[in-house]
Amino acid sequence: MPTVEWPEIERKNASYRGRNGIGKCYGIAVVRTSGYFTTLQPINSKGFISDSAILQIPEKYVNRVCGLIQKDLIDLILTNLKDQLPRLIGLDPVLDELVSIKLKEK
């Protein structure tokens, strides 16, 4: 199961809310159930994957959710690659929308 854990200095205010209240979030585990969901679960302060807080994203919406999360990163990339933007059209509907918006900017 893939996980992402952030360094100690980043953990200070990271938290999650589960059935047992608020917990310290030291990272996140990503579980893919083929054809159904991508599940996100927090890694607690003991280094265990918490089963008290689970977020399930239907597979067909994962790209849209990731696109929203990565909007700032995508904006930076698109700004720096403005002359290459027409070549990116058709790769992904969310990316197409962002590229279209960026191409209309002066």
DRENDO-1510 file (C-alpha; in Angstrom, 1 decimal, always signed):
<recs>
REC; n; res; u; v; w
REC; 1; MET; +0.0; +0.0; +0.0 .
REC; 2; PRO; +1.6; +3.3; -1.1 .
REC; 3; THR; +1.9; +5.9; +1.6 .
REC; 4; VAL; +3.2; +9.5; +1.9 .
REC; 5; GLU; +4.5; +10.6; +5.2 .
REC; 6; TRP; +5.6; +14.2; +5.9 .
REC; 7; PRO; +8.6; +15.3; +7.9 .
REC; 8; GLU; +8.3; +16.0; +11.6 .
REC; 9; ILE; +8.4; +19.8; +11.1 .
REC; 10; GLU; +5.4; +19.6; +8.8 .
REC; 11; ARG; +3.3; +17.5; +11.2 .
REC; 12; LYS; +2.8; +20.2; +13.8 .
REC; 13; ASN; -0.7; +21.2; +12.8 .
REC; 14; ALA; -1.8; +18.3; +10.5 .
REC; 15; SER; -4.8; +16.5; +11.8 .
REC; 16; TYR; -7.8; +14.4; +10.9 .
REC; 17; ARG; -11.2; +13.9; +12.5 .
REC; 18; GLY; -12.4; +10.3; +13.0 .
REC; 19; ARG; -14.9; +8.5; +15.1 .
REC; 20; ASN; -12.6; +8.9; +18.1 .
REC; 21; GLY; -12.2; +12.7; +17.7 .
REC; 22; ILE; -9.2; +14.6; +16.3 .
REC; 23; GLY; -6.0; +12.8; +15.7 .
REC; 24; LYS; -2.5; +13.9; +14.5 .
REC; 25; CYS; -2.0; +13.1; +10.8 .
REC; 26; TYR; +1.6; +12.2; +10.0 .
REC; 27; GLY; +0.9; +11.0; +6.5 .
REC; 28; ILE; -1.6; +9.3; +4.2 .
REC; 29; ALA; -2.1; +5.9; +2.8 .
REC; 30; VAL; -3.6; +5.3; -0.6 .
REC; 31; VAL; -5.5; +2.1; -1.4 .
REC; 32; ARG; -7.0; +1.4; -4.8 .
REC; 33; THR; -9.8; -1.0; -5.1 .
REC; 34; SER; -9.8; -2.0; -8.7 .
REC; 35; GLY; -12.8; -0.5; -10.6 .
REC; 36; TYR; -14.5; +0.9; -7.5 .
REC; 37; PHE; -12.7; +3.4; -5.2 .
REC; 38; THR; -9.5; +5.0; -4.3 .
REC; 39; THR; -9.4; +5.2; -0.5 .
REC; 40; LEU; -7.4; +7.7; +1.5 .
REC; 41; GLN; -6.6; +7.0; +5.2 .
REC; 42; PRO; -4.5; +9.0; +7.6 .
REC; 43; ILE; -1.4; +7.7; +9.2 .
REC; 44; ASN; -1.6; +8.5; +12.9 .
REC; 45; SER; +1.1; +9.6; +15.4 .
REC; 46; LYS; +1.9; +5.9; +16.2 .
REC; 47; GLY; +2.7; +5.3; +12.6 .
REC; 48; PHE; -0.4; +3.2; +12.0 .
REC; 49; ILE; -3.0; +3.6; +9.3 .
REC; 50; SER; -6.1; +4.8; +11.1 .
REC; 51; ASP; -9.3; +3.0; +10.3 .
REC; 52; SER; -11.4; +5.7; +12.1 .
REC; 53; ALA; -11.2; +8.1; +9.2 .
REC; 54; ILE; -11.6; +6.9; +5.6 .
REC; 55; LEU; -12.3; +8.9; +2.4 .
REC; 56; GLN; -13.4; +6.9; -0.6 .
REC; 57; ILE; -13.3; +8.5; -4.0 .
REC; 58; PRO; -15.1; +6.7; -6.9 .
REC; 59; GLU; -12.5; +5.8; -9.5 .
REC; 60; LYS; -14.1; +7.9; -12.2 .
REC; 61; TYR; -13.6; +11.1; -10.1 .
REC; 62; VAL; -10.0; +10.5; -9.0 .
REC; 63; ASN; -8.6; +12.6; -11.9 .
REC; 64; ARG; -10.9; +15.5; -11.1 .
REC; 65; VAL; -10.0; +15.4; -7.4 .
REC; 66; CYS; -6.3; +15.3; -8.2 .
REC; 67; GLY; -6.7; +18.1; -10.7 .
REC; 68; LEU; -8.3; +20.3; -8.1 .
REC; 69; ILE; -5.6; +19.5; -5.6 .
REC; 70; GLN; -2.8; +20.1; -8.1 .
REC; 71; LYS; -4.3; +23.3; -9.6 .
REC; 72; ASP; -1.5; +25.6; -8.2 .
REC; 73; LEU; +1.2; +23.2; -9.5 .
REC; 74; ILE; -0.5; +22.9; -12.9 .
REC; 75; ASP; -0.8; +26.7; -13.1 .
REC; 76; LEU; +2.9; +27.1; -12.5 .
REC; 77; ILE; +3.7; +24.5; -15.1 .
REC; 78; LEU; +1.3; +26.0; -17.6 .
REC; 79; THR; +2.7; +29.5; -17.1 .
REC; 80; ASN; +6.2; +28.3; -17.7 .
REC; 81; LEU; +5.3; +26.2; -20.8 .
REC; 82; LYS; +2.8; +28.7; -22.3 .
REC; 83; ASP; +4.3; +28.2; -25.8 .
REC; 84; GLN; +3.8; +24.4; -25.5 .
REC; 85; LEU; +0.2; +24.5; -24.3 .
REC; 86; PRO; -1.5; +23.7; -27.7 .
REC; 87; ARG; +0.4; +20.3; -27.7 .
REC; 88; LEU; -1.2; +19.4; -24.3 .
REC; 89; ILE; -4.8; +19.6; -25.6 .
REC; 90; GLY; -6.5; +16.2; -25.6 .
REC; 91; LEU; -4.5; +14.5; -22.9 .
REC; 92; ASP; -7.1; +14.9; -20.1 .
REC; 93; PRO; -10.4; +16.8; -19.8 .
REC; 94; VAL; -9.4; +18.6; -16.6 .
REC; 95; LEU; -6.0; +19.5; -18.1 .
REC; 96; ASP; -7.8; +20.7; -21.3 .
REC; 97; GLU; -9.9; +23.0; -19.2 .
REC; 98; LEU; -6.9; +24.5; -17.4 .
REC; 99; VAL; -4.9; +24.8; -20.7 .
REC; 100; SER; -7.9; +26.5; -22.3 .
REC; 101; ILE; -8.1; +29.1; -19.5 .
REC; 102; LYS; -4.4; +29.7; -19.6 .
REC; 103; LEU; -4.4; +30.2; -23.4 .
REC; 104; LYS; -7.1; +32.9; -23.1 .
REC; 105; GLU; -5.0; +34.9; -20.6 .
REC; 106; LYS; -2.8; +37.6; -21.9 .
</recs>
